């Protein structure tokens, strides 16, 4: 997610940049830096760690320069180090750039630039940008950025500063947010509105493919061809605390709505032009993969529920047995692991103590380990043999939402990668699944745009003491995650059951009016699931059915049906969980709970 601030105006720039970055700390970061134009030269100060570490490095330094850019980095390419922190410079120190996002084709660009004589000093994808600006500079930073945009692939919000054009900043945006703050004799760039609120409440919101240039006196927006764009001024009416949440009432709701982008970002750069999955991060040879006789997935909490989906998908596509373990139990049962095993560790933070212990036990037993994590440079990322990063961005709310769906995408990519390598599914079937993966972002957005029925059901049942979630196959795995979300933020007692297990004891708890959320997205299990719905209806339960579009049979047995867009049945967990996240959120709000910080829970569990 990172944070960007740019300033040119009448004030000393350094305090404005540091204040803006402080107001973006909620986005999460692991290093920070600023670049200032002073006495005709660009001065760069950057530091791994929090802003306090950067402030200590600056040591109270005063700077009269009135133009500069700043950045807080959430590591993606390269560990969180001083050298990898932004801003990044060209060879001659004439251009500096800060950047949010991912440059997908940075490796080929880097090789080309190295051949052209450019010298690199970091591991990041971002560093190609100032070198591209240097290479193509034609005397105008805006037209140069247009040429740079033609060369790069991926997502970006970037701001460039040049000593050749003092008191002018130029920015570009594609799939990553960027705003232009409009002041009096001063103007701003920022990745989010909170950074500029102390100075102005007037802004332009850049659209994909657009550029903007600011000076002290004016701000201009251009399309990708360099044509001037007219844009009405956006008046910011949010208070500062609300602005941090992008206008949403809670971080959890904001992060639920960020899922379409997180899905796209986690796919980005991992799909070849011919429709294959291309995971350069997994350096296992075909011979090594053929030697794998069993896969173990281990994780905690929500990540464990993602692993349950992964077990189903891996066995279906790769045809290798998969065991899924709760990490806190894994090493105490003396797992039968050896060099012919493959262990997958899933952790949002990469610091989960039980998952880290499981990783170390797997390595002690000789198994190769793949980590799926959201945090570059985390302990699990460092110690695993292979790392598949999710690009969900920082998650502030304790209850995981976008990290979970990004983990699912990573597991699908891993399964397709292994299936292609081992030839366990036909190429046409693999390509068809990839095409469906590409469509999930738009379908997730369609669910978010139709959250009214879920909110209505939540408000009418927020007073319940118990709730039950049922499903079969993949739907059971999603039911477990839906149940966890409800109990952890609303404090309603909730349980998830394999629907076929109802008659083995759980029906004793089904009484009149108790809400039962029945997942019915798997066509081959639909008839069985509907029989189980009828069982709870016979005990006067109130049933909310979550089905896939095109299942009219469900309407005949449930009190209320919420339909998700149709997709391949293997991929429905990505979409089916979103209404369940919303259900938990709205029930918790109705009950007056602290949604982002539920009692007794922490975001990263670093103790056993």
C-alpha positions in Angstrom: 0.0 0.0 0.0 2.9 2.4 0.8 2.4 6.2 1.2 3.4 9.1 -1.1 3.6 12.8 -0.4 4.8 15.5 -2.7 5.0 19.2 -2.1 5.9 22.5 -3.8 5.0 25.8 -2.4 6.0 28.6 -0.1 6.7 26.6 3.1 9.9 24.6 3.9 9.1 21.2 2.4 10.7 18.9 4.9 8.1 19.5 7.8 5.3 19.1 5.3 6.7 15.8 4.0 7.3 14.3 7.4 3.8 15.4 8.6 2.2 13.9 5.5 4.0 10.6 5.9 3.0 10.5 9.6 -0.6 10.8 8.5 -0.1 7.9 6.2 1.4 5.6 8.8 -1.9 3.7 9.1 -1.3 2.2 5.7 1.6 0.1 7.0 5.3 0.4 6.0 8.7 -0.8 6.8 11.0 2.1 5.6 10.7 5.8 4.8 12.5 8.4 2.9 12.4 12.0 1.5 14.1 13.8 -1.3 14.5 17.6 -1.1 15.6 20.2 -3.7 18.0 22.5 -2.0 20.4 25.0 -3.6 19.9 23.4 -7.0 20.8 19.9 -5.8 18.6 16.9 -4.7 19.3 15.6 -1.2 18.0 12.2 -0.3 17.5 10.8 3.2 16.0 7.4 3.8 16.0 4.8 6.5 14.7 1.3 7.2 12.2 1.2 10.0 9.6 3.6 11.2 9.5 7.4 10.7 11.1 7.9 14.1 14.2 6.3 12.7 14.2 8.6 9.7 13.7 11.6 12.0 16.6 10.4 14.1 18.8 10.3 11.0 17.8 13.8 10.0 18.7 14.8 13.6 16.7 18.0 13.6 18.1 19.1 10.2 16.6 22.4 8.9 16.1 22.7 5.1 15.0 25.9 3.3 14.0 24.0 0.2 10.4 24.3 -0.7 10.0 21.3 -3.1 10.3 17.7 -2.2 8.8 14.2 -2.2 8.4 11.5 0.5 7.5 7.9 0.8 6.7 5.1 3.2 7.5 1.7 1.7 5.8 -1.6 2.2 8.4 -4.0 0.8 7.6 -6.0 -2.3 10.7 -6.4 -4.4 13.7 -6.5 -2.1 13.9 -6.6 1.7 13.2 -3.6 4.0 16.7 -1.9 3.9 18.1 1.6 3.7 19.1 1.0 0.0 15.8 -0.4 -1.0 13.8 2.5 0.6 12.4 5.2 -1.6 13.1 7.7 -3.1 15.3 6.2 -5.9 17.7 8.2 -8.1 19.1 7.9 -11.6 22.9 7.6 -12.2 23.6 11.3 -12.2 21.4 12.5 -9.3 19.3 14.6 -11.6 16.0 12.7 -11.2 14.3 11.0 -8.2 11.1 8.9 -8.1 8.8 7.5 -5.4 6.4 4.7 -6.4 3.6 2.6 -5.1 2.7 -0.6 -6.9 4.5 -3.2 -8.9 6.4 -2.9 -12.2 5.8 -6.3 -13.7 8.4 -6.1 -16.5 11.2 -4.5 -14.3 13.6 -7.4 -14.9 13.7 -7.0 -18.6 13.9 -3.2 -18.3 16.7 -3.5 -15.8 18.7 -5.8 -18.1 18.2 -3.4 -20.9 19.2 -0.4 -18.8 22.3 -2.2 -17.5 23.3 -2.9 -21.1 22.9 0.8 -21.8 25.4 1.6 -19.0 23.1 2.5 -16.1 24.2 1.5 -12.6 21.7 0.2 -10.0 22.1 0.2 -6.2 18.9 -1.6 -4.9 16.9 -4.8 -5.3 13.7 -3.0 -6.1 11.5 -2.9 -9.2 11.0 0.9 -8.6 14.6 1.8 -9.4 14.1 1.2 -13.1 11.8 4.3 -13.1 14.4 7.1 -12.5 16.8 5.4 -14.9 14.0 5.3 -17.5 13.4 9.0 -16.9 17.1 9.7 -17.3 17.2 7.7 -20.5 14.2 9.3 -22.2 14.5 12.8 -20.8 13.7 15.4 -23.5 13.7 18.6 -21.5 10.1 18.2 -20.2 9.4 15.9 -17.3 5.8 15.4 -18.2 6.4 14.3 -21.8 9.2 12.1 -20.6 6.9 10.3 -18.1 4.5 9.6 -21.0 7.3 7.7 -22.8 8.1 5.9 -19.5 4.5 4.8 -19.1 4.6 3.3 -22.6 7.5 1.1 -21.5 6.3 -0.1 -18.1 3.7 -2.8 -17.3 2.0 -3.1 -13.9 0.4 -0.9 -11.3 1.8 2.4 -10.2 1.4 5.7 -8.6 4.6 7.6 -9.1 5.9 11.1 -8.5 9.1 12.4 -10.1 11.3 15.3 -9.0 14.2 16.8 -11.1 16.8 19.4 -10.4 16.5 20.4 -14.0 12.9 21.6 -13.4 13.0 23.1 -9.9 9.7 23.8 -8.1 7.8 21.3 -10.4 6.6 17.8 -9.6 5.1 15.4 -12.2 3.1 12.3 -11.3 1.4 9.4 -13.1 -1.2 6.8 -12.0 -2.3 3.3 -13.1 -4.2 1.0 -10.8 -2.9 2.7 -7.7 -4.5 5.8 -6.0 -3.1 9.3 -6.3 -4.6 12.7 -5.5 -3.6 16.2 -6.3 -4.0 18.6 -3.4 -4.9 22.2 -4.3 -3.7 25.0 -2.0 -3.0 28.7 -2.2 0.5 29.2 -3.5 1.2 25.6 -2.8 0.2 22.2 -4.3 0.5 18.6 -3.3 0.6 15.0 -4.4 -0.5 12.2 -2.0 -1.5 8.6 -2.2 -4.3 9.3 0.2 -6.3 12.3 1.4 -5.2 12.3 5.1 -1.7 13.5 4.1 -3.0 16.8 2.8 -5.9 17.6 5.2 -4.0 20.1 7.4 -3.3 22.2 4.3 -6.2 21.9 2.0 -9.6 20.3 1.5 -9.7 20.7 -2.3 -8.3 18.0 -4.5 -8.3 16.3 -7.9 -8.5 12.5 -7.9 -6.4 11.1 -10.8 -7.8 8.4 -13.0 -5.9 5.5 -14.5 -3.6 6.4 -17.3 -3.5 10.1 -16.3 -0.5 12.4 -15.4 -0.4 15.6 -13.4 2.1 18.4 -13.0 2.2 20.8 -10.1 4.0 24.0 -9.4 3.6 26.5 -6.6 1.0 28.4 -8.8 -1.0 25.8 -10.6 -1.9 22.1 -11.2 -2.6 20.5 -14.5 -3.9 17.0 -15.4 -3.1 15.3 -18.7 -4.2 12.0 -20.4 -1.8 9.4 -21.6 -1.3 11.3 -24.9 -0.4 14.5 -23.1 -3.8 16.2 -23.8 -5.0 18.6 -21.0 -7.9 17.1 -19.0 -10.5 19.2 -17.2 -11.6 17.9 -13.8 -14.0 19.3 -11.2 -12.5 20.0 -7.8 -13.3 17.4 -5.2 -14.2 19.0 -1.8 -13.1 16.8 1.1 -15.7 16.8 3.9 -14.3 14.0 6.0 -12.6 14.4 9.3 -9.0 13.3 9.6 -9.8 10.0 11.4 -12.4 9.1 8.8 -10.1 10.1 5.9 -7.6 7.5 7.0 -10.2 5.0 6.3 -10.9 6.4 2.9 -14.3 7.6 4.0 -15.3 4.2 5.4 -16.5 3.9 9.0 -13.9 1.2 9.8 -10.7 -0.2 8.5 -12.3 -3.6 8.2 -15.0 -2.3 5.8 -12.3 -0.4 3.8 -10.3 -3.6 3.5 -13.3 -5.6 2.5 -13.8 -3.1 -0.4 -10.1 -3.3 -1.3 -10.4 -7.0 -2.2 -11.0 -6.5 -6.0 -7.7 -4.7 -6.2 -5.9 -7.2 -3.9 -7.0 -10.0 -6.2 -5.7 -8.2 -9.3 -2.4 -7.3 -7.6 -1.7 -10.9 -6.4 -2.3 -12.2 -10.0 -0.2 -9.4 -11.5 3.0 -10.5 -13.1 2.3 -14.2 -12.6 0.3 -15.0 -15.7 2.1 -15.5 -19.0 0.8 -14.2 -22.3 0.0 -17.7 -23.4 -2.4 -18.2 -20.4 0.0 -20.3 -18.2 0.8 -19.5 -14.6 4.4 -18.4 -14.2 5.7 -18.5 -10.7 9.4 -17.5 -10.9 9.4 -17.5 -7.0 9.0 -21.3 -6.9 12.4 -22.7 -8.1 11.5 -26.4 -7.8 12.5 -28.4 -10.8 10.2 -30.9 -12.5 12.3 -33.7 -11.1 12.0 -32.3 -7.6 8.3 -32.0 -8.0 7.9 -35.5 -9.3 9.6 -36.7 -6.1 6.9 -35.1 -3.9 4.6 -37.8 -2.6 2.7 -35.6 -0.1 1.9 -32.0 0.6 1.4 -30.5 4.0 -0.3 -27.1 4.6 0.0 -25.6 8.0 -1.3 -22.3 9.3 -3.4 -20.6 12.0 -6.9 -19.0 12.1 -8.0 -17.5 8.9 -4.9 -18.6 7.1 -5.7 -22.2 8.2 -9.1 -21.8 6.6 -7.4 -20.7 3.3 -5.3 -23.8 3.6 -8.5 -26.0 3.8 -9.5 -24.6 0.4 -5.9 -25.1 -0.8 -6.1 -28.8 0.2 -9.2 -29.4 -1.9 -7.8 -27.5 -4.9 -4.3 -29.0 -4.8 -5.7 -32.6 -4.6 -8.1 -31.9 -7.4 -5.6 -30.3 -9.8 -2.2 -31.8 -8.8 -3.4 -35.3 -7.7 -1.1 -35.4 -4.7 -2.4 -36.2 -1.2 -2.6 -33.1 1.0 -2.8 -32.8 4.8 -3.9 -29.6 6.4 -2.6 -28.9 10.0 -3.3 -26.2 12.6 0.2 -24.9 13.1 0.0 -25.0 16.9 -0.6 -28.7 16.7 1.8 -29.6 13.9 5.1 -30.2 15.6 3.6 -31.9 18.6 2.2 -34.8 16.6 5.5 -35.9 15.2 4.4 -35.4 11.5 5.6 -38.1 9.1 7.6 -35.7 6.9 10.7 -36.3 4.9 12.5 -35.1 1.8 9.7 -36.4 -0.4 7.2 -34.0 1.3 6.4 -30.4 0.4 5.3 -28.1 3.2 3.3 -24.9 2.6 3.2 -22.4 5.4 0.6 -19.6 5.2 0.8 -16.5 7.4 -0.4 -12.9 6.7 2.2 -11.3 8.9 5.0 -13.8 8.3 5.7 -13.6 12.1 3.0 -16.0 13.5 4.9 -17.9 16.2 3.2 -21.3 15.8 3.6 -21.2 12.0 7.3 -20.2 12.2 7.8 -23.1 14.6 6.1 -25.5 12.1 8.3 -24.2 9.3 11.5 -24.9 11.4 10.3 -28.4 12.2 9.6 -29.1 8.5 13.0 -27.9 7.6 14.6 -30.0 10.4 12.9 -33.0 8.9 14.3 -32.2 5.4 11.2 -31.0 3.6 11.3 -28.1 1.2 9.1 -25.2 2.4 7.0 -22.8 0.5 5.8 -19.7 2.4 2.7 -17.8 1.4 2.9 -14.4 3.2 2.0 -10.8 2.8 5.1 -9.3 4.4 8.4 -9.1 2.6 11.4 -9.7 4.8 9.3 -11.3 7.6 10.8 -14.2 9.6 8.8 -16.8 7.7 9.7 -15.3 4.3 13.4 -15.3 5.3 13.5 -18.9 6.5 11.4 -20.6 3.8 13.0 -22.1 0.8 10.5 -20.4 -1.6 8.2 -17.5 -1.0 5.0 -16.7 -2.8 4.0 -13.2 -1.7 0.4 -12.0 -1.6 0.1 -8.3 -2.6 -2.9 -7.5 -0.4 -1.2 -4.5 1.2 -1.2 -3.9 4.9 -4.2 -5.0 6.8 -5.1 -2.8 9.8 -8.2 -4.4 11.1 -7.6 -7.5 13.3 -10.1 -9.6 11.4 -8.5 -10.7 8.2 -10.4 -10.1 5.0 -8.4 -9.1 1.9 -5.4 -11.1 3.2 -7.5 -14.3 3.2 -8.8 -13.8 -0.4 -5.2 -13.0 -1.6 -4.0 -16.2 0.1 -6.7 -18.1 -1.9 -5.4 -16.6 -5.1 -1.8 -17.6 -4.2 -3.0 -21.2 -3.5 -4.8 -21.3 -6.9 -1.6 -20.1 -8.6 0.5 -22.6 -6.8 -1.9 -25.5 -7.7 -2.0 -24.5 -11.4 1.8 -24.1 -11.4 2.3 -27.5 -10.0 -0.3 -29.1 -12.2 1.3 -27.6 -15.3 4.7 -28.8 -14.3 3.5 -32.3 -13.6 1.0 -32.5 -16.4 -1.9 -33.5 -14.2 -4.6 -31.5 -15.9 -5.1 -30.7 -19.6 -3.6 -27.4 -20.8 -7.0 -26.2 -22.0 -8.5 -26.7 -18.5 -5.6 -24.9 -16.9 -6.0 -21.9 -19.3 -9.8 -21.9 -18.7 -9.2 -21.6 -14.9 -6.7 -18.8 -15.5 -9.3 -16.9 -17.5 -11.8 -17.3 -14.7 -9.1 -16.1 -12.2 -8.8 -12.9 -14.2 -12.5 -12.2 -13.9 -12.7 -12.6 -10.1 -11.9 -9.0 -9.4 -14.8 -7.7 -11.4 -17.1 -10.3 -9.9 -16.0 -9.4 -6.4 -16.8 -5.8 -7.1 -20.3 -6.7 -8.2 -20.9 -8.4 -4.8 -19.6 -5.2 -3.0 -22.0 -3.1 -5.1 -24.9 -5.3 -4.0 -24.4 -5.5 -0.3 -27.8 -4.2 0.7 -29.5 -7.6 1.2 -26.7 -8.8 3.4 -26.8 -5.6 5.5 -30.6 -6.0 5.8 -30.3 -9.6 7.0 -27.5 -8.6 9.5 -29.5 -5.8 11.0 -32.6 -8.0 11.5 -30.6 -10.8 13.2 -28.0 -8.9 15.1 -29.7 -9.7 18.4 -29.3 -13.5 18.0 -27.2 -15.4 20.5 -26.2 -18.3 18.2 -25.7 -18.7 14.5 -24.7 -21.8 12.4 -22.9 -22.0 9.1 -23.3 -25.2 6.9 -21.8 -26.3 3.6 -20.3 -29.2 1.8 -16.9 -29.6 0.1 -15.4 -26.2 -0.6 -18.5 -24.6 0.9 -17.7 -26.2 4.3 -14.2 -24.6 4.3 -15.7 -21.2 3.5 -18.4 -21.7 6.2 -15.6 -22.1 8.7 -14.2 -18.8 7.8 -17.6 -17.1 7.9 -18.2 -18.5 11.3 -14.8 -17.3 12.6 -15.5 -13.8 11.2 -18.8 -13.5 13.0 -17.6 -14.7 16.4 -14.4 -12.7 16.5 -15.9 -9.3 15.8 -19.6 -9.6 16.9 -19.1 -11.9 19.8 -22.1 -14.0 18.6 -21.6 -17.7 19.3 -21.2 -19.2 15.8 -20.3 -22.7 14.6 -19.6 -24.1 11.2 -20.5 -27.7 10.3 -20.2 -30.0 7.3 -23.8 -30.0 6.3 -24.0 -33.8 6.3 -23.0 -33.8 10.0 -26.2 -32.1 11.2 -28.0 -35.3 11.9 -25.1 -36.5 14.1 -25.8 -34.1 16.9 -26.0 -30.5 15.8 -29.7 -30.6 15.0 -30.3 -30.6 18.8 -29.2 -27.0 18.7 -31.4 -25.9 15.9 -34.5 -24.1 17.3 -37.1 -21.7 16.0 -35.6 -18.5 14.7 -31.9 -19.4 14.9 -30.1 -18.1 11.8 -28.5 -20.7 9.6 -26.3 -19.5 6.8 -26.2 -22.3 4.2 -23.6 -22.2 1.4 -24.7 -23.8 -1.8 -22.2 -22.9 -4.6 -21.1 -26.4 -5.6 -23.4 -27.8 -8.4 -22.4 -31.4 -7.8 -23.4 -31.2 -4.1 -26.4 -29.0 -4.5 -29.0 -31.7 -4.1 -27.4 -33.0 -0.9 -27.0 -29.5 0.5 -30.7 -28.6 -0.2 -31.7 -31.7 1.8 -29.7 -30.4 4.8 -31.4 -27.0 4.4 -34.8 -28.7 4.6 -33.6 -30.4 7.8 -33.0 -27.1 9.6 -36.1 -25.5 8.1 -38.1 -28.4 9.6 -36.9 -27.2 13.0 -38.0 -23.6 12.1 -34.6 -22.1 11.6 -34.3 -18.9 9.6 -32.1 -19.8 6.5 -30.0 -17.4 4.5 -28.7 -19.3 1.5 -25.6 -18.2 -0.3 -25.8 -19.6 -3.8 -24.3 -19.2 -7.3 -26.4 -17.4 -9.9 -28.5 -19.9 -11.9 -29.6 -22.1 -9.0 -33.4 -21.5 -8.8 -33.9 -24.6 -6.7 -32.4 -22.8 -3.7 -35.2 -20.2 -3.7 -37.7 -22.9 -3.0 -36.2 -24.0 0.4 -34.5 -20.9 1.9 -36.0 -17.8 3.6 -33.6 -15.5 1.8 -31.1 -16.2 -1.0 -28.1 -14.1 -1.9 -26.5 -15.1 -5.2 -22.9 -14.5 -6.1 -21.8 -14.2 -9.8 -21.2 -17.5 -11.5 -17.6 -18.7 -11.9 -15.8 -22.0 -12.0 -16.9 -24.1 -8.9 -13.3 -24.4 -7.7 -13.0 -20.6 -7.5 -16.3 -19.8 -5.7 -14.6 -19.5 -2.2 -13.0 -16.2 -3.3 -16.5 -14.8 -4.0 -18.6 -16.6 -1.4 -16.6 -15.3 1.5 -17.2 -11.7 0.8 -20.9 -11.7 1.8 -19.9 -13.5 4.9 -17.4 -10.8 5.8 -20.0 -8.2 5.2 -22.6 -10.1 7.3 -20.1 -10.3 10.3 -19.2 -6.6 9.8 -22.8 -5.3 9.8 -23.9 -7.5 12.7 -20.9 -6.3 14.8 -21.7 -2.7 14.0 -25.3 -3.2 14.9 -24.2 -4.6 18.3 -21.9 -1.7 19.0 -18.7 -3.8 18.9 -15.2 -2.5 18.3 -14.9 -3.8 14.8 -11.3 -3.1 14.1 -10.0 -4.1 17.5 -12.1 -6.9 18.9 -11.5 -7.8 22.5 -8.7 -10.2 23.6 -7.3 -10.4 20.0 -4.1 -9.2 18.3 -3.3 -8.7 14.7 -0.1 -10.7 14.7 0.2 -13.6 17.1 3.9 -13.7 17.9 3.7 -15.9 21.1 2.8 -19.5 21.3 
